[in-house]
Amino acid sequence: MNRSLALLILGFSVLFLSCDRDFSDPGGDEMARFNAWIQVNNIPADTKKSSGLYFVTQTPGTGISPQTGDWVLYSYTEKTLDGLVWLSDNSSIVRQYDRFDKNYHYTPVFTKYYVKSYPATISGYSREMLKGVFEGLGYMKEGEKATLYIPFTLAYGSRSASNGLGYQSLIYELELLKVIKDPRAYEQSLIDSYIAQNYPGLQPINDSIYYVQLAPPTADTVTLAKDSIAYVYYKGMFLDGFVFDTNIDSVAKRLGRQFSSNDSLKVTIGGRETIKGFSQALINMKKGEWGRAIIPSFCGYDSIGTNNIPPFTPLIFDIYFSSKGKVTSKPK
């Protein structure tokens, strides 16, 4: 084969392979789709921010706007451009779209107004703060309702594996319910309101938790002290009654949910198996007693929270002191 023929064959091969490659641009395609959607739906051009977010006030607010470091309480509904509801704090709305999760606590989001990177996990909610939502909240005042039209770059970006919303522009219906400067004081106001409504005049024990006897003990002589071992059954709830954990089988069956265990929980008083407030309640109980402990976050998960418990969140535990265990002697 001569040199010129070989070069000609190589040229055709490169051309064929080049034509076979995929030069798709999902990001560019989605931005074109978003801009076209904005135009077709007559979203006013003057509602566009420099970031590309469109912010439209529906009901003006009269309170303050959040500043970095504040805490915010807000309601939301997240939709795709075709109107499909993906997420919401309103259980009635997600039921309509067959996206209801009986294990999720549908309640307004309470979170710190501060994010370093986006999307960022919101502690306690299994949800994420989007850059566009964070920006939108900053334009709002307490009591305000607004619609945000968020390009994919301010939403979940190109990520698609976890939630199917990569390269998806979104619509957010937001309502800024409250801006909180002091989350500890706000939490105490929630506890005070709960106590006033359900147990007027009840005073805390040890200047911390509140305790209510639900059923008397069966053995007046069996009590607990530090390092004692107790076996208990419990139901953990938020102030609105949503059960976030239990080891009581009948409760789980009634809710139609599964929890981590249906065996009694072994608790060492003062140990690390449970939060501090749980142990404090047990010390005041006797064998066979049912009690309800209302526990502020500083005796629980404090300012950190967990995957399903937000920071600065008071908890309620209904506890049954089943039996007292034996303490194993420590080696000398």
MIPA-337849 format. One record per residue (C-alpha): residue number from 1; residue in one letter; x, y, z. Coordinates in steps of 0.05 Angstrom, whole numbers, plus 5000, padded with zeros to 4 digits. Example, Ala and Ser with C-alpha at 12.3 -4.5 7.8 and 13.67 -1.06 7.14 Angstrom:
! MIPA-337849
  seq  type     x     y     z
    1     A  5246  4910  5156
    2     S  5273  4979  5143
//
This chain:
! MIPA-337849
  seq  type     x     y     z
    1     M  5000  5000  5000
    2     N  5030  5067  4980
    3     R  5036  5125  5029
    4     S  4982  5169  4996
    5     L  4930  5113  4998
    6     A  4945  5098  5071
    7     L  4935  5171  5090
    8     L  4869  5173  5051
    9     I  4843  5112  5088
   10     L  4864  5141  5155
   11     G  4829  5206  5138
   12     F  4764  5171  5123
   13     S  4770  5130  5188
   14     V  4779  5193  5231
   15     L  4721  5227  5196
   16     F  4676  5166  5208
   17     L  4695  5161  5282
   18     S  4685  5236  5292
   19     C  4615  5234  5263
   20     D  4598  5175  5309
   21     R  4616  5213  5373
   22     D  4562  5244  5418
   23     F  4570  5319  5424
   24     S  4506  5328  5466
   25     D  4504  5386  5515
   26     P  4453  5370  5569
   27     G  4469  5433  5608
   28     G  4460  5478  5547
   29     D  4398  5440  5526
   30     E  4367  5450  5596
   31     M  4383  5524  5597
   32     A  4351  5533  5529
   33     R  4290  5495  5554
   34     F  4287  5537  5618
   35     N  4292  5603  5580
   36     A  4239  5581  5531
   37     W  4193  5559  5588
   38     I  4203  5627  5622
   39     Q  4184  5663  5557
   40     V  4124  5619  5541
   41     N  4096  5626  5612
   42     N  4106  5702  5611
   43     I  4150  5706  5673
   44     P  4167  5780  5679
   45     A  4238  5796  5657
   46     D  4247  5845  5714
   47     T  4240  5788  5765
   48     K  4305  5758  5741
   49     K  4364  5765  5788
   50     S  4437  5770  5766
   51     S  4447  5697  5786
   52     G  4394  5674  5736
   53     L  4341  5662  5789
   54     Y  4271  5689  5776
   55     F  4238  5713  5841
   56     V  4164  5730  5841
   57     T  4129  5754  5905
   58     Q  4059  5726  5913
   59     T  4042  5754  5982
   60     P  4086  5808  6012
   61     G  4115  5798  6081
   62     T  4115  5847  6139
   63     G  4170  5819  6184
   64     I  4246  5819  6180
   65     S  4290  5786  6128
   66     P  4341  5733  6148
   67     Q  4414  5750  6156
   68     T  4472  5701  6152
   69     G  4474  5663  6218
   70     D  4400  5670  6233
   71     W  4354  5610  6236
   72     V  4294  5606  6189
   73     L  4229  5568  6190
   74     Y  4197  5559  6121
   75     S  4147  5518  6082
   76     Y  4161  5496  6011
   77     T  4137  5456  5951
   78     E  4188  5434  5899
   79     K  4163  5422  5828
   80     T  4193  5407  5760
   81     L  4176  5454  5702
   82     D  4122  5406  5679
   83     G  4087  5415  5746
   84     L  4105  5349  5778
   85     V  4112  5357  5854
   86     W  4177  5325  5877
   87     L  4182  5348  5950
   88     S  4140  5387  5999
   89     D  4130  5396  6074
   90     N  4055  5389  6061
   91     S  4035  5316  6066
   92     S  3969  5328  6030
   93     I  4005  5354  5969
   94     V  4054  5297  5963
   95     R  3997  5247  5972
   96     Q  3964  5276  5910
   97     Y  4027  5260  5870
   98     D  4037  5191  5901
   99     R  4102  5211  5934
  100     F  4081  5205  6007
  101     D  4131  5172  6054
  102     K  4100  5148  6119
  103     N  4169  5149  6152
  104     Y  4181  5223  6137
  105     H  4161  5279  6184
  106     Y  4123  5330  6141
  107     T  4134  5396  6176
  108     P  4163  5464  6158
  109     V  4239  5466  6154
  110     F  4277  5496  6212
  111     T  4350  5508  6195
  112     K  4408  5556  6202
  113     Y  4412  5607  6147
  114     Y  4484  5593  6129
  115     V  4512  5548  6075
  116     K  4584  5539  6051
  117     S  4569  5496  5990
  118     Y  4508  5474  5950
  119     P  4467  5432  5950
  120     A  4476  5423  6025
  121     T  4442  5372  6070
  122     I  4393  5403  6119
  123     S  4404  5368  6186
  124     G  4343  5330  6210
  125     Y  4303  5330  6146
  126     S  4337  5286  6093
  127     R  4330  5346  6048
  128     E  4380  5393  6015
  129     M  4386  5468  6013
  130     L  4392  5491  5941
  131     K  4432  5552  5922
  132     G  4370  5583  5889
  133     V  4328  5571  5952
  134     F  4381  5601  5997
  135     E  4384  5663  5952
  136     G  4308  5667  5949
  137     L  4299  5665  6024
  138     G  4346  5724  6029
  139     Y  4298  5767  5988
  140     M  4239  5750  6032
  141     K  4208  5778  6096
  142     E  4171  5740  6150
  143     G  4102  5722  6125
  144     E  4121  5729  6052
  145     K  4101  5678  5999
  146     A  4140  5674  5935
  147     T  4151  5632  5873
  148     L  4222  5617  5852
  149     Y  4240  5594  5781
  150     I  4308  5562  5790
  151     P  4355  5543  5732
  152     F  4388  5476  5742
  153     T  4455  5510  5758
  154     L  4422  5537  5822
  155     A  4386  5472  5836
  156     Y  4417  5402  5838
  157     G  4466  5417  5781
  158     S  4487  5359  5737
  159     R  4479  5308  5792
  160     S  4426  5256  5774
  161     A  4442  5190  5808
  162     S  4411  5205  5876
  163     N  4345  5238  5861
  164     G  4335  5241  5786
  165     L  4336  5317  5785
  166     G  4403  5328  5752
  167     Y  4399  5379  5695
  168     Q  4329  5397  5719
  169     S  4305  5468  5728
  170     L  4254  5475  5784
  171     I  4196  5515  5811
  172     Y  4195  5529  5886
  173     E  4135  5554  5924
  174     L  4164  5585  5988
  175     E  4134  5616  6050
  176     L  4180  5646  6101
  177     L  4144  5633  6167
  178     K  4194  5660  6217
  179     V  4265  5688  6225
  180     I  4295  5665  6291
  181     K  4353  5703  6323
  182     D  4358  5659  6385
  183     P  4341  5586  6370
  184     R  4347  5566  6444
  185     A  4295  5617  6465
  186     Y  4251  5597  6406
  187     E  4254  5524  6427
  188     Q  4235  5542  6499
  189     S  4175  5581  6473
  190     L  4152  5517  6437
  191     I  4160  5477  6502
  192     D  4123  5530  6542
  193     S  4066  5529  6493
  194     Y  4062  5453  6494
  195     I  4062  5451  6570
  196     A  4010  5507  6576
  197     Q  3964  5470  6528
  198     N  3972  5400  6555
  199     Y  3998  5404  6627
  200     P  3983  5473  6656
  201     G  4027  5490  6715
  202     L  4076  5432  6705
  203     Q  4146  5450  6729
  204     P  4211  5420  6704
  205     I  4252  5372  6747
  206     N  4326  5387  6757
  207     D  4315  5453  6720
  208     S  4314  5414  6655
  209     I  4264  5361  6634
  210     Y  4190  5357  6649
  211     Y  4161  5292  6674
  212     V  4089  5267  6675
  213     Q  4068  5200  6705
  214     L  4023  5164  6656
  215     A  4011  5101  6698
  216     P  4033  5084  6769
  217     P  4089  5034  6784
  218     T  4077  4961  6802
  219     A  4136  4957  6851
  220     D  4147  5018  6895
  221     T  4214  4993  6920
  222     V  4252  4984  6854
  223     T  4286  5050  6837
  224     L  4347  5071  6798
  225     A  4410  5111  6811
  226     K  4473  5129  6772
  227     D  4504  5067  6738
  228     S  4441  5026  6750
  229     I  4417  4984  6692
  230     A  4345  4987  6668
  231     Y  4307  4952  6613
  232     V  4256  4998  6582
  233     Y  4205  5005  6526
  234     Y  4195  5074  6496
  235     K  4163  5116  6442
  236     G  4200  5178  6418
  237     M  4159  5236  6389
  238     F  4163  5308  6368
  239     L  4117  5359  6400
  240     D  4065  5348  6345
  241     G  4061  5274  6362
  242     F  4100  5246  6303
  243     V  4136  5182  6324
  244     F  4209  5183  6303
  245     D  4229  5119  6341
  246     T  4200  5064  6384
  247     N  4215  4993  6406
  248     I  4142  4979  6423
  249     D  4117  4929  6371
  250     S  4044  4948  6378
  251     V  4060  5021  6364
  252     A  4100  5003  6302
  253     K  4045  4958  6275
  254     R  3992  5012  6287
  255     L  4034  5062  6248
  256     G  4049  5011  6193
  257     R  4124  5024  6200
  258     Q  4187  4987  6219
  259     F  4238  5012  6270
  260     S  4307  4988  6290
  261     S  4284  4942  6346
  262     N  4224  4914  6384
  263     D  4265  4887  6442
  264     S  4272  4923  6508
  265     L  4327  4974  6510
  266     K  4383  4964  6561
  267     V  4400  5031  6592
  268     T  4457  5047  6640
  269     I  4437  5108  6680
  270     G  4488  5162  6663
  271     G  4514  5119  6605
  272     R  4515  5134  6531
  273     E  4460  5088  6505
  274     T  4410  5145  6508
  275     I  4409  5221  6512
  276     K  4418  5254  6579
  277     G  4345  5272  6588
  278     F  4324  5199  6580
  279     S  4367  5178  6640
  280     Q  4342  5237  6681
  281     A  4271  5214  6671
  282     L  4287  5142  6690
  283     I  4318  5162  6756
  284     N  4250  5190  6776
  285     M  4213  5126  6757
  286     K  4199  5059  6791
  287     K  4190  4990  6763
  288     G  4126  4982  6723
  289     E  4116  5056  6715
  290     W  4096  5092  6651
  291     G  4121  5163  6646
  292     R  4126  5219  6595
  293     A  4190  5260  6591
  294     I  4190  5326  6554
  295     I  4263  5339  6539
  296     P  4295  5404  6514
  297     S  4350  5397  6463
  298     F  4406  5414  6512
  299     C  4389  5347  6546
  300     G  4383  5314  6477
  301     Y  4416  5326  6410
  302     D  4428  5400  6424
  303     S  4451  5444  6366
  304     I  4475  5385  6324
  305     G  4413  5343  6313
  306     T  4414  5276  6276
  307     N  4392  5251  6207
  308     N  4319  5255  6228
  309     I  4320  5303  6287
  310     P  4334  5377  6273
  311     P  4379  5419  6318
  312     F  4346  5455  6377
  313     T  4287  5407  6376
  314     P  4251  5387  6440
  315     L  4231  5314  6444
  316     I  4179  5273  6481
  317     F  4192  5202  6505
  318     D  4138  5157  6533
  319     I  4178  5107  6575
  320     Y  4159  5042  6609
  321     F  4208  5018  6663
  322     S  4203  4943  6651
  323     S  4257  4915  6698
  324     K  4321  4930  6733
  325     G  4384  4893  6712
  326     K  4446  4873  6750
  327     V  4510  4913  6745
  328     T  4569  4872  6724
  329     S  4628  4881  6772
  330     K  4685  4920  6744
  331     P  4752  4884  6743
  332     K  4802  4908  6796
//
